[in-house]
Amino acid sequence: MLRNTHRHFKFDWITIILFLLLAGFGWINIISASHVGEEINYFDFSQSYGKQLIFIFLTFILIILLLAIDAKFYERFSSVIYIISMLSLMGLFLFGKNVNGATSWYGIGGMTIQPSEFAKTATALAVAKFVSDLNTNIKNFKDQIQVFIIILIPAVLVLLQNDTGSTIVYGAFFFVLYREGLPKYYLNIGISLIVISILSLKFGGLVTSIVAALLILGYYLLIKRKSNVFLLILIFLISAGISFGIKFFYNALLQPHQKDRISLWLRLEKDPDKLEQMKKTFAYNLNESEKAISSGGFTGRGFMEGTRTTGKFVPEQHTDYIFSTVGEEWGFLGSSMVIIVFVLLLLRILHLAEIQKSQFSRIYGYSVASIIFVHFFINIGMVMGLIPTIGIPLPLFSYGGSGLWAFTILIFIFIKLDSNRINEW
């Protein structure tokens, strides 16, 4: 399993440097968001930034182990890793610790471990293994059902733990499957459902049905006159049914706080008194986060100079709302640089995935990029009020050992797989 040859020391240093930049700058912002008092003792391990420093130190040990393991190990034992990960998720229902309403952690001594973070890597390995198998054809319905089950098992287990944010991340795998040949209509259906749901909640079922009818009619008249008319009528009837039925599911399935967040995002509430009350209760974090970001201006207030950050106006700012610290203290310029580094990391991973010699490595690479993208897009969109509030960390930035180690494992397994491509004779 371990190899000691000189051939296995060539890794993609661009990806590694981008990783280190994000993790390092993330720690700097955790210092601002979590310090208490006038002076900072960087080695005060009772503080969040001190604990994060320990997590970062242990991350380097983890990286060495990940890169020392033979690349073939990850493919060969992907099923075993997946099963162990699923068992760890199931064990939470018996031994899990409830934190903020979600039973997603194991308490080990004075620290907690969140297995749902590591389950994403295990699922990525399992999906890559199954789809790359010679007997699998992703265009066959039977194989589509099987890969959907692989993805749905962890998603459902995480959802039952009341962790909606982590559940949504599993939608990232549809981008991966689409790249590997999943029929386009799956993506079209998914996007259509989201658009219809949003329009129905915002404008009502009647308006949404009329819009759907006009779009279908326009498609028939302007694009494909030879389309099956009966199929288009069926699509309209389904769209209309969803348009009028979405309100029922919205009220029946979502928790009150989830409905309130969507209501605030879509500006469904018109009562100014209730809107003001929302900003003081469940939307308080978001409201303060937006104020912190806007106060940063173009260049920011400077490290440790953000008044809303140092004044602890944003609760738990060092976790899911860490980007608001970036916005206040580093301004538009610093925020843009962070986004650029994330985009460069994603583009680099996608580039490496495309040049892999094995389908397993390519699929896993796309899984890595898709998972990071969903986290990055949702977290920053949430903090800026562009999408509903969803509890999801910013990769390599948000405080926490589980998140940092999980993304480290996710990324460095791919770096190892890529090094195997580079070093093949």
C-alpha positions, -999 to +999 in steps of 0.1 A: +000+000+000+029+024+008+055+030-019+090+044-013+100+051-049+112+085-061+084+085-087+058+094-063+068+128-052+055+148-082+023+165-071+003+193-086+018+222-066-006+248-081-035+230-064-015+226-032-006+263-031-042+274-037-052+251-009-027+266+015-037+301+005-073+295+014-066+276+046-041+302+058-062+332+050-092+314+065-073+311+098-064+348+097-101+357+095-110+332+122-087+352+145-106+384+138-140+367+142-133+348+174-107+367+195-117+381+228-098+409+246-072+434+237-042+412+230-040+380+209-021+349+220-020+329+188-012+298+209-042+302+233-058+268+226-089+277+246-098+301+218-113+291+184-083+304+165-060+284+187-080+253+182-080+259+145-042+261+145-041+227+160-065+214+133-042+230+107-011+213+122-029+179+122-039+186+086-003+185+075+001+151+091-031+140+073-018+153+040+015+133+044-005+101+051-029+107+021+000+112-003+020+082+011-008+058+003-008+041-031-032+058-054-048+024-064-058+019-028-085+046-031-101+029-061-097-006-048-112+000-014-138+027-023-167+004-016-153-004+019-147+033+026-183+040+015-198+013+037-178+024+068-189+060+062-226+050+060-223+030+092-208+061+109-238+081+098-262+054+111-244+053+144-253+090+150-289+079+157-277+059+187-246+078+199-248+112+182-246+145+200-272+172+193-257+206+184-280+234+174-309+211+167-289+186+145-277+152+156-247+152+134-217+149+158-199+123+178-186+137+211-150+124+216-135+138+248-135+176+245-140+177+208-167+167+182-164+149+149-190+154+121-191+122+099-214+138+073-184+160+062-164+129+054-193+110+038-191+134+008-156+120+000-168+084+005-197+090-018-175+106-044-152+075-043-182+051-045-198+070-074-165+071-093-160+034-087-195+024-098-197+046-129-162+037-141-169+000-138-168-018-172-203-032-166-218+002-160-234+023-187-248+055-172-272+058-201-290+027-190-319+033-166-310+004-144-275+018-138-290+053-133-312+039-105-282+022-088-260+053-088-289+074-076-293+050-047-255+054-039-261+092-036-295+091-019-284+068+010-261+094+026-283+123+016-313+107+034-293+098+065-280+133+067-315+148+062-328+126+090-302+142+113-319+176+106-289+188+085-306+202+054-275+221+043-253+191+040-281+172+023-283+198-005-246+192-013-254+158-027-271+175-056-235+183-068-232+147-081-257+154-109-231+177-125-207+148-124-231+123-139-241+148-166-204+150-176-203+112-178-233+109-201-264+111-179-293+121-203-298+158-205-335+156-195-326+149-159-308+183-157-337+200-175-362+185-151-342+195-121-337+231-132-374+234-143-386+222-109-365+248-091-377+276-115-413+266-113-412+263-075-397+298-071-421+314-096-451+297-080-442+309-045-434+344-057-463+350-082-487+322-076-498+291-096-519+308-122-492+332-134-466+304-134-489+282-154-494+310-180-456+315-183-451+278-187-478+277-215-462+306-233-427+291-231-439+257-244-459+274-272-429+295-281-406+264-282-431+247-305-435+276-329-400+290-330-377+261-324-392+227-331-424+226-351-420+188-354-422+182-316-447+157-303-477+179-295-491+154-270-458+153-251-457+191-249-493+191-236-483+166-210-453+187-199-477+217-196-502+198-175-474+185-152-459+221-149-494+235-141-499+208-115-466+216-098-474+253-100-506+249-081-494+222-058-461+237-046-478+258-020-492+227-004-458+210-002-443+243+010-467+244+040-467+207+047-431+196+044-410+226+055-402+236+090-414+271+102-379+285+102-373+272+067-405+288+054-395+321+071-361+321+054-376+314+020-403+340+026-376+366+035-355+357+005-384+359-020-398+390-003-431+372+002-439+390+035-453+425+029-461+435+065-434+460+075-438+452+112-434+415+106-404+421+084-388+441+112-395+413+136-379+388+112-347+409+112-345+408+149-351+370+153-342+343+127-328+368+102-306+386+127-274+368+115-281+376+079-290+412+086-258+418+106-238+399+080-250+422+052-242+453+073-207+440+081-200+434+044-214+467+032-194+486+059-161+472+044-163+494+013-137+488-014-106+482+006-120+472+040-114+484+075-082+464+080-072+433+099-088+434+134-104+468+127-139+456+117-162+472+143-190+447+136-167+418+137-148+428+168-180+438+184-194+403+178-226+416+161-227+385+139-232+354+161-209+325+154-192+346+127-161+323+126-182+294+113-208+297+085-206+335+083-169+338+081-171+355+047-187+385+064-154+390+082-136+391+049-161+416+035-158+440+065-120+438+071-107+433+036-135+450+016-146+444-020-109+440-031-102+412-005-135+395-011-129+394-048-094+379-043-109+352-021-135+344-048-108+344-075-086+319-056-117+296-052-124+299-089-088+292-098-089+261-075-121+249-092-107+255-127-074+238-118-092+207-105-115+205-136-085+209-159-067+180-141-098+159-141-101+162-179-066+150-186-068+120-163-060+087-180-085+067-159-123+072-158-123+067-121-098+096-115-118+118-139-151+112-122-136+117-087-120+149-099-153+163-111-169+152-078-143+172-059-149+203-080-187+200-078-187+195-040-164+225-034-184+246-059-218+239-042-203+248-007-186+279-021-216+291-041-242+285-014-222+299+016-212+331-001-247+336-016-262+330+018-239+354+036-247+381+011-285+374+011-286+362-025-300+328-016-319+315+015-300+310+047-286+274+047-262+262+073-232+252+052-195+260+058-171+278+034-145+253+024-111+257+042-123+290+057-149+282+083-138+271+118-139+234+125-117+204+124-142+181+107-148+205+078-111+213+073-100+176+074-129+165+052-120+190+024-083+181+029-091+144+023-114+152-006-087+173-024-056+154-016-069+121-026-074+137-060-039+152-059-026+116-052-047+102-081-033+129-104+003+122-093-003+086-103-011+099-138+020+121-139+043+093-126+030+064-147+057+049-170 
